[in-house]
Amino acid sequence: MLLSIPVLIFILVYNYRQNAAAINATLNDVVAKTKQASIENAESMIHGVAATARVLAEVGAADPAFFRTEQSREILFQSLTSAEEIDATFVSFEDGYHRAVTRIDDNRRRSDPKIPQNANWHMNFMDDFSAGEKRSRHRTFYDIWDHVVGTYDVPTTTDYRTTSGYPEAKQSGTLAVTEPQVNVDTGFPIINLRVPIFHDGAFVGCAGASITLDVLSRFLAAHRASVHSKTIIADALNGKIIALSEKEKGVRLANGKIEVAGLENIDDGDVRQAYQLQRQKNEDDFLFRSTPDGEEISASFTRFPGSFGRPWEIINLTPTDDFVGTLKRTNRQMIVLIATLTAIELLLIYFFSRRLSRPIESVSRELRSVEDLTFSHAAPPSSKIKEIKELQTALSLFETSLRSFSSFVPLGVVRELIKTGIPLTLGVESRFMTVLFADLQDFSSLAEQIAPNDLLAQLSVYFEAVSQAIAEEHGTVDKFIGDGIMAFWGAPTHSDDHVLRGCCGMLRAARRMQQLNADWKAQGRPPLRLRVGLHCADVLVGNVGSSERLSYTVMGDGVNVAARLEGINKTFGTTLCISDSVVESVGPDIVARPIRKVQVKGRNHKFMIYELMGIRTSDDPELAPPDGFEKLCEMTRAASSCFERGDLHEAARLYENILMVFPHDPLARSLLSMCSATSAA
């Protein structure tokens, strides 16, 4: 492989370079032909329209008064329709008289609501300056030529002697071609041609025509060098665009006005980049990489002949991939084919070697999984080699023993023992942790009513559901105490969000017990009512016991408070009771409502306890607060505030209001009873 693959790659590269050189020569030839055709078409268009304007000038020179008659509109119409690129033909005189015939399209109709909707042609003339303030523009509209469909007159002060092209033609005495400009009626770029009119040797005015550049742009679009090439005709002096194959980019909106785009501001990154490089390099033919996608582009700038009369240039941008792309794709296919054959060879080698190495890798993988206790439940394939088979048997016994050991000791402790290799010893440390106590309501009475086997089955499901909820939030189940569960967060592995995870764990446990009770009810079994208390505080955590038997657990006042909070649920009919320290730690992230201040056994001061309702921003169904929680929390806070101030009458009224909106709220019912009992006492 190491010998053959480089040789194949060398052959591919060599063939590619040779073929690419030939194809690039073809590219240059096609681009040259495209530029020549575009130049010839532009010259033909300009010269053809100029010839039409000269005919009008000759008529005006022979009889200037002719264009002041209605008969002159016919020759203007014939001149207009002599070529599809002519947008308007006109004559303007030194005394201010002006006559023109133009096409009417949808853009012109939109620009002037007075234009009849069925008009297709338009003739207008302006009075000379002798009319003074009464000088007007007289407009006539036709659906088919010579059939009038509308007229109107409008006062005007327009002086065509000052418009672009007129002063130049008057001064030079010959044809004047203007720069591109946006037609105010259509919004599209045009150029004006003007030919001076001389009568008896004196300059009397100009004849002219407006050329819409749309026809030239369509020609450029139809005669591209390749599918993705771009052809632009622009003014070489100021960079203004005359025509381009993508005509919609020929104009731009600047300061609320439509203007002719230039090479430096056109909405085309490749054109702008090519223009900048041409000015920097002072070269007319070069290659460059497109900034957006890195595509190689051939750029060519060519001036129009000097005989054309305008400093125009034609620009052609052609992606080289349009010509060498097929060759590149073929090379890539060859590389893929070679890679595929090589991969098949490697797979065969791999297949035969794996038959020898798989049993050893399996043993190695199982041993590595011991470190984080991620045991594989699938039995590895048995090897036919005696020594490896004995090793697999010993590993299976070791995993079984360790899995059993980890069922009695918190997994975090076992992982730490395996990773560090340090034997367990007696000792505790102080750490800020979250402690949870869970218990079942009236379990003793329930145990007397249910058969032992049925009770054990339900208890097993209950223990599994609550333990799983705690484990999912990275908590550690410390011990099972009868029907109770003790768990904690923050040890043996430290975590910054242990308080919030404790809240999530108790919520998941409660919601899953609700689902279990619904299923048991459908089966005719009695429900198991869960009560949970959660508290965070500085406690002692570590290994306690004797040198012969150790237990990893937590101790301290914080543990006792969590146990008392679990029992307090019975007093208020709640399920999830948390302390004020939990609210202080994660208050913005949870939804909890105040119950009342209590004093638990072993403490000298009272503190506020809360009922946890959900995680504020969670969309998890197990964590999201119930519907209407905002109103319920707000009403409960108001009632609790009155209760703590000693205003029992107002507190009772507010708790009654809660029961009117939430009639099944046990907390409001129990606190209302307390208000009544306290007031009576």
C-alpha positions, 0 to 999 in steps of 0.5 A, a space after each residue: 500500500 505504501 508503495 502503490 498508492 503514492 505512484 497512483 496519486 502521482 499519475 493522477 496529479 500529472 494527468 490532471 495538470 496536463 489536461 487542466 493546461 489544455 482546458 484552461 487554453 480553451 477557457 481563454 479562447 472562449 472568453 476572448 470570443 465572448 468579449 469580442 461578440 459583446 463588444 461587437 454587439 454593443 458597437 452595433 447597438 450604439 451605431 444603429 441607434 446613432 444612425 437613427 438619430 442622425 436621420 432625425 437630425 437630417 430631417 430637422 436640418 432640412 426643415 426645423 419647422 417640420 417637428 412642430 407639426 403633428 405629421 412629425 410624430 410618424 417619423 419619430 414613431 418609425 424611428 422608435 420602433 426601428 430597434 427594440 432597444 430604443 426607449 424614446 426618440 426626440 428632438 429639442 430646439 434652442 427656443 425650448 421646443 421639444 417633441 418626443 415619442 416613447 414606449 409605455 410599459 407597466 413601470 411608466 403606468 405606475 409612475 403616473 396615475 394619469 396614464 391610461 392603463 391600456 396605453 402602449 405609446 406616448 407622444 408629447 411636445 413642449 411649447 417654446 419659451 415664448 409661451 412664458 408662464 403658459 408653457 406646457 407639456 402636451 401629452 397624448 397616449 395611444 393603445 395602438 399607434 395613431 389611436 388616441 386613448 387619452 390626453 392631458 396637459 401639464 405646465 412645465 419649466 423643463 429646459 432640455 438644453 441643459 440635460 445630459 448630452 445636449 451641451 456636449 453635442 452642441 459644443 462638439 458638433 457631433 454625436 454625444 453619448 451620455 453616461 448611464 442614468 436611471 430613467 425616472 419613469 421606469 427605474 431602469 438604466 438608460 443612455 442618451 444619444 444626441 446628434 446636433 441639428 444645423 440649419 444653414 450652418 447654425 446650430 438650432 437643436 438636437 435629435 436623439 434617442 434613449 437606449 434601454 440597456 436591458 437589451 444589451 444585458 440580455 445579450 450578455 446573459 445569453 452569450 456567457 463564456 460558461 454557465 456561471 460566468 459573468 459579463 459586465 460592460 462598464 465605464 473604465 474611467 468611473 466604474 459605472 456599469 453600462 450593462 451586465 449579464 445579471 441585469 437586476 444588479 445594475 441599479 442600487 438604492 442609495 439614500 432612498 434613491 435608485 442610482 446606477 451601480 458601480 464596480 466598487 459598490 455593486 451587490 456582487 462580491 466577486 465583481 467588487 473583488 476583481 475590480 479592486 485587484 485589477 486596480 491594485 495589480 494594474 493587470 487586465 488578466 489574472 486569477 483570484 480566489 472568491 472570498 465567500 467560498 474560495 472558488 478560483 475565478 478567471 478575470 479579464 478586463 478589455 477596453 473597447 476600441 478607440 473608434 467607439 468614442 466612449 471609454 468603455 471596457 468589458 469585464 468577464 469573470 469565469 469560474 475555472 471549475 466550469 471548465 476543469 470541474 469535470 476533470 476535478 470530479 473525475 480525479 476525485 472519483 478515482 481517489 475515492 475508488 482507490 480509497 474504497 479498494 484500500 479500505 476493503 483490503 484493510 477491512 479484510 485484514 482487520 476481520 482476520 486479526 479481530 478473530 484473534 484479538 477480540 477476546 483479549 480486548 473484551 477482557 481489557 475493556 471489562 477491566 477498565 470498566 471496573 474503575 467507574 463501575 460501568 459493568 457490561 451486562 452482555 456476556 463476552 464471547 468465550 475464547 477457545 484459548 484455555 488461558 484466555 477462557 480462564 481469565 474470562 471466568 475469573 473476571 466474571 466472578 470479580 464483576 459479580 462480587 463488585 456489583 453486589 458490593 456496590 449495592 450496599 455501599 454508595 457508588 461514589 465511595 466505591 469508585 473513589 476506592 477503586 480510583 485511588 487504591 486507598 483503603 477505607 478508614 474511619 473519618 468525617 469532614 464538614 461539608 455543605 450538602 443537601 439532605 433528603 428524607 422520604 417516607 410513606 404516609 400511614 404505612 403501619 396501618 397500610 401494612 396491617 391491611 395488605 398481604 405481606 407479599 403484595 406489600 413487599 411487591 409495592 414497596 420494591 416498586 416504590 424504592 426503585 422509583 424513588 432511588 432512580 429519581 435520586 440517581 438521575 439527579 446524581 444523588 446518593 441513596 444513603 440507606 433505607 429505614 423501614 419504609 423511609 429513604 435517606 439520600 444526600 447530594 454534594 458527596 462523595 463527589 463535590 458539585 456546585 448545583 447539589 441544592 437544585 439537583 436535590 429539588 429536582 430529585 424530590 420532584 421526580 420522585 413525587 411525580 413518579 409516585 403519582 403515576 404509580 398510584 394511578 396505575 395501582 388504583 386501576 389494578 385495585 391496589 391501595 396507593 402509597 402516599 409519599 412525603 419528602 423533606 429537603 434541607 441544605 446545611 453544613 453537615 459531617 460526612 464520611 466513614 463511621 462505624 468500627 474498624 470491622 464495619 464501616 458506613 459512609 453517611 452524613 450526620 449533624 443538625 442539618 440531617 435532623 432538620 431534613 427528617 423533621 421536614 419530612 414529618 411536617 408534611 403530615 401536619 399541612 397535608 403537603 408532599 414536598 417540604 423544603 427549608 428556608 436555606 434551600 430557598 435562599 440557595 436556589 430561590 430564583 430557579 424554583 417555584 415554592 410557596 411559604 407554609 409558616 415558620 416552625 420550630 423543630 425539635 433540637 432548635 431554639 429558633 423558628 424558620 420558614 418552611 416552604 412547599 416545593 411546586 416545580 422548577 421555574 424554567 423547566 419544560 420537563 413534565 416531571 419538573 414543571 410547576 402545575 397550572 395556575 402556580 403563579 396565582 396560587 403562590 401569590 395568594 399564598 404569600 399574601 395569606 402567609 404574610 398576614 399569618 406571620 404578622 398575627 393578623 389571623 382574621 385577614 389570613 383566614 379570609 385570604 386562605 378562604 379565597 385560596 380555597 374558592 379558587 383552588 378547592 382541593 388545596 390541603 395547605 390552605 385548608 390546614 392553615 385555615 383551621 389553624 387560624 380558626 383554632 388560634 383565634 378561638 383560643 
